[in-house]
Amino acid sequence: MHNRVRVSEPVLMALLLAAMGMPMMVFYAVGVLGPEILRTLQLPVAALGWLTTATFGVAAAASLVAGPLVSRIGVQRSLLALFVLVALSFCLIRLTPGFYGLLMALLVCGLAQALANPSTNQAIAHWADPGRKAFLVGLKQSGVQLSALLAGALMPLLAGWLSWQDAFLFWVPVLIVLVLLGARMIPRDQSSRSARPMSVMRPGRALILLALVQLGVGLALSSFMTYLGVFAEEMGVSPESAGLMVMLFGITGVLARTLLTPLARNWPDESLMLGVLILGACVALSVMRLTTPAHHLPLWSAVTGIGATLVATNAIAMSMLLHDPGFGEVPRASGWLSAGFFAGFALGPPGFGALVANWGFNTALWGLVACLLLALVAVMVLSEHRRCQVAQPPMN
C-alpha cells in the first residue's frame, strides 16, 4: 500500500484533462486542417494517413514501456515529461517546415501520447477517492474530446489569422503553464518507484481481449477522424462547417465519456456496454454512406453518432482496468491497452486511405464496419471469459 497523498481534485482534474487532451490535439488539428496542409506542402491525400501512422506507431510501441516507466519515475515526473514533449512537438512543427519536419514533430508527440494513459490512470489510482474513480476516468478521457472541440473551434481561425504552423505554436505557452502547475501542485509520489527491473508485463487473456477490442476501435476512429475533413470537402462542406463538425464530435464525446463511464460501472459486466456502443458506431458509419453533395445531414448524424458511441469505449475500458485486478497492475495494463488502441490508430488511416483511393469512400466505410464487427466478437469472448472467472470456485 502506498501512503495516501491528498491532491486537490480541481487541480487533479485540470491536469488529467490536459494530459489526455494536449497530445491528441495534433491528431484532431491534422484532421480539420488536412486540406490546407495538403495544399501547402503539395502532398497526396494518402500522406495524411501516413502522418497518423507515424505518430501512433511510435505511441503504440512506446506504450509497452510507458507503464513500467511511470511505475519507476512516478506520476509527477511522467506528467511533466508529457507536457514538455508536446511543447517540443508543437515548436518543431513551426521551426522545421516541410513534410519531414511535420513528421518528426508528430513522432515526438507520439511519445507523449504513450505516457498519457499510464500516468493519468496511476494518478487516479493514487489520489482519487474509490467512489470517484469511474467518474474521474470518464472525465479525464473526455480531455481527448475537449481537444477535438478546441481544434475544431480554434485551429481553423488561428490558421486563417496566422498560418497552420503558427496555429500549433499558439499552444506552447499553455503547455509551459501546465508544466509549472504540475511541478508546484502535484507532489512527487516516491511510493510509486519500483525496485523491479523495467520489464514489460506479460498480458493475461482478459487484457489481450480488451486490447483487441481497442485495436478495432482505434482502426475505425482514427480513419474516421483523419479523413473527415477530406470527405467533408468532397461533399461540398465548407471549412467552417467541417470545423463545427469536429466541435460537435468533441462535445458529444465529452458527454458520452463523462456520463457512460460511471453508468457502465453499474452494469453487471462493463464489457456489455462496449458491445452496445460498438453496434451504435456501426449504425453511424452506415448512415454516413447516405451523404451526398446536396444532403449533408447524414454526415452530421454520423459525426454525432461516432462521438456518442465509439469515443466512450476507451474510457470504459480504462475504467475496467482500475476496478478489476484481473487485468494486472494499473500502469502496466494501461500501457498494453494503449498499445492496442494506438496500433489501431497507426494501421487504420493508411488502409482506409488505400480503400478510398481504389474504391471510394462508401466502400471504405464498409471496411470500418467490418473492423468494428471483429471488435464486437472480441467483446463477446471477453464477456464470456469474465463470466467464467466469476463463476469459477475459489482454490482451496
N, C-alpha and C positions, 0 to 999 in steps of 0.2 A: 504493500500500500504506500502511495505517495502522500506526503504531507499536503493537507488541504490549503490551497492558496486562494485568497479572495481577490477576485478581479472584478472591477465594476462592469456590470452586464452591458450598459450602453457602450462603454469603450470596447468591450469584447465583441459586441455585435457589429460595431463600425469597422473594426479591424478584420473580422471574419468576412463581412460583405466585400470589403476592399480586396482582401487576399484572394477571394474567389473570382471577383469581377475584373480586376485590372489585367491579369494575364490573358483573359479571354477577350479583352477589348480589341486587340489586334485582329482576332478572328472575325468578329462582327463588323469591324471597320472595313476589312478587306471585302466582306460581302456587300456592304452598302456602297462602298467606293469602287467596287470592282470594275465597272465600265470605264471610269475615269483613269484608274491605274493602268488598265489595258491600253487605252488610247495614249496616255502619256509615255509609257515605256514601250509602246508598239509591240505588244505581246499577243499571242494567240489566246483564245478563250481557255484552252486546256491549261495554260500557265497558272490560273487561279487554283486549280486542283492540286498542282504540284507544290505550290506555296503552302497550302494547307497540309499536304502530306509531309513536307519537311518539318513543319512546326510540331505536328502531333506525333510524327515518327520519333523525334527526339523526346517528346514528352512521354510517349509510351515506354521507350527503353529506359529513360531516366527514372520513371515511376517505380521500377523494381528495386532500385537502390535508394529512392527518396524516403521510403518508410523506415528502413534501418538508419538512414542519416538523421531523420527527425528524432528517432529514439535516442540517438547518440548525442546530438548537439542541443536538443531542446526546442520548444515551441518558439520562444522569443527570437532566437538566432535564425530559425527557419523562416519566420515571417519577415524579418529584416532582410534576409538574403533574397527572398521572393520579390520584395518591393524594389530592391536595388537592381535586380536582374531585369525587371520590367522597365525601369527608368533607362537602363543601359540600352535595352532593345529599342525603345522609342527614340533615343538620341541617335542610334545607328541609322534608323530609317531616314533621318534628316541629314546626317553627316556623310553617308555613303550612298549617293544616288545611283539609280540603275537597278536592274533586276537582281543582280548578285548581292548588292548592298541590302536590298529588301529581304532577300533570302537569309542572309547572315543575321539580320535583326530578328527574323522570325525563329531562327534556330535558338537564339538566346532566350527568347520568350518561351520556347518550349521547355527549357529548364525550369523556368518559374512556374509553369503550369504543372510540372511534375511535383513540385513542393506543395501545391495548393491544398489538395485533399488530405494528405497525411498530416500536415501541420494544423489545419483547421479542425479536423476530427480529433486530433490529440488535445487541442486546446479545449474543446467541448468536454472530452473525457476527463480532463484535469479539473476544469474550473466551473462547469455548469452543474446546477442542481439536477438530480436524477429526473425529476418531473418535467424539467425544461429541455431535456436533451433532444427529443424528437422535434420540438418546435425550433430550436436553435439550428439543428441540421437543415431543416427546411428553409429557415431564414437565410443561413449562410450560403446554401446552394442557390438561392434566389439572387445572390450577388452576381451570378453569371448572367441572369436575365436583366438585371439592372444595367449591366454593361452593354447589353444589346439595346436597351432603351436609350441610354446615353449616346451610344454610337449612332443610332438612327436619328436622334434628335439633333445632335451637335456636330457630328463629323461632316455631314454634307455642308452645313453652314460654315464651319471652320475651313473646309477645303475651298469653298467658294470665296471666302473672305481672304484667306491666306494662300495655301496650297495644300494638297493632300498630305505632303510630307510634314508641313508645319502643323497640321491638324493633330498629328501624333505628339509633336514636341510640346503642345499645349498642356499635356497631362503630366509632364515631368515635374513641375513644381508641386503638383498634388501628391505625387509619389514621394518627394522629399519630405513633405509634411507627414506622410504616413510613416516613414522611417523614424522621424523624430518622435512621433506619438507612440509608436511601438516600443522604442528604446526607453521612453520615460514611463509609460503606463503598464507595460507587461513585464512582470518580474522574470528573472532567469529561473527556469524550473530545473534546478540541479537534480531533482529526483528522477528526471526523465533520462538522464545519462545512463548508458548501459555498459557494463563491463564485457558483454559478449562481443564477439567479432561482428563486423559489418557484413553479415551473410544474408542472402536472400531467402526468405521463408518459403518452405515447400507448401503450396496451397493444398487444402483438402478438397474433397469432391464438391461440397457446397459452394466454396469460394470459386472454384473453376466454373461451375454452372452460372453463378451470378456474374462472373466476369464475361462469360459468353453472351449473356443477356445484354450486358453493357456494350459488348463489341457490336452486336446488331443495332442497338440504339445509336451508338456513335456513328456507324456507317450511314444510317438514314439521316440523322440530324445534321452531320457535317455536310453531306451532299446537298441537302435541302437549303441550308443557310449559305453555303459557298456560291451556289448558282441562283439564289433567289433574285438578286439584282439583275443578273443577265436574263433570266426568264421573264422578269417583270418588264425589262426594256424591250424584249422581243414581242411582248404582248401589248406594247404601246403605253405602259405605265410610266408616268413622269418620275424623274429622280426624287422629287419631293414626296410623291406618294410612296415610292419604294422605301424612303426613309421612315415614313409613317408606318409602313408595314413592319419594319424592324422594331419600331417603338411598340406597336401592338403586340408583336411577338414577345417583347420584353415584359410588358405589363401582364399578359396572360401567364407567362412563365413564372413571374414573381408570385402571383396569386395561387397558381397551381402548386408550386413547391411549398409555399407557406401554409396553405390550407390542407393539402392532401397528405403531406408527410405525417403530421400528428394523427390525421384520420386513419391512415394505413396502419399506424401503430396499434390502433384499437381493433383491427381486424384479426381473426384467428390466425391468419397467415398473411404477412405483408406481401409475399410474392404473388398472391392472387390479385392484389391491386396492380402490380406490374403488368399482369396479363390483360386486365381490363384496359389499362392505359395504352398498351401496345395495339390492341384491337382498335381503339379510338383513333390512333395515329394512322392506321391502315385506311380507315374511312376517310380521314382528312386528305391523305395523298390521292385517294381515288377521286375525291371531289375536285382536287386541283387540276385534274386532267380535263375538266369541263371548261377551263378558262379559254377565252378567245380574245382577240384584239378589241372586240366590241363588248365583251362581257367579262368584267374583272371581279365580280362578286365571288366566284368560286376560289380565286386566288386569295382574297381577303379571308374567306372562310377557312381555307387550308392553313394560312398563317396562324389564325386564331386556334384552330384545332391542334396543330403541332405544338404550339405554346402551352395549351391547356392539358396535353396528354404526355407526349414523349419527353418533354422537358422535366416533368416531375419524377420520371422513373429513376434518374440518377440520384436525386435527393432521397428517395425512399430506399434505394439500395444502400446508400451511405448510412442511413439511419439503422438499417438492419445490422450493419457491422458493429454499431455501438451497443446494440441490445442483445445480440446473440453471440456468446463467446465461442460458439462452434465454428465461426469464420476465422478465428485467430486473433492475435494481438492487433489492436486498432490501427496504429500507423502502418504496420507491415501489410495487413489485409487491405487497408486503404490504397497502398501502393499497387497491389495486384489488381484491385478493381479499377483504379485509374488507368493502369496499363491496358486493360481490356477496352475501356472506353476510348482512350486516346488512340489505340490501334485502329479502332473503327473510324475515328476521325481522320487518321492518316490514310487508310485504304479506300475510304468512301469516295472522295471527290475525284481522284483520277479515273476510277472505274465508272463513276457516274458521268464524268466528262466524256469518256470514250463512248459510252452508250448514247449520249446526246449527239456527239459528232457523227455517229454512224446511223442512228435510228430515230433521233429526235427526242424531245422532252417527254412526250407521252409514253413512249416505250420505256425510257429510262426510269420514269416514276413507278412503273410496274416492278422494275428491279429493286427499288427501295421497299416496296410492299413485300416482295419475296424475302428480303433480308429480315424484315420485322417478323414475318411468319416463322422463320427459323429461330429468332429470338424467343418467340412465343412457345415453341417446342421446348427450349431450354428452361423457360419459366415453369412449364408443366412438370418436367423432370425434377427440377429443384423443389417444387412444392411437394411432390411425392417423396423425395428424399428426406425433406424436413419432417413430413408426417411420420415416416418410418422411424426417424431418430427419436421423435417424441414418444411413439408407441413402444419403442424398444425397452424391455425391462432393465432396471439397473443391474450392473455386475455385482456379484457377491464378493 
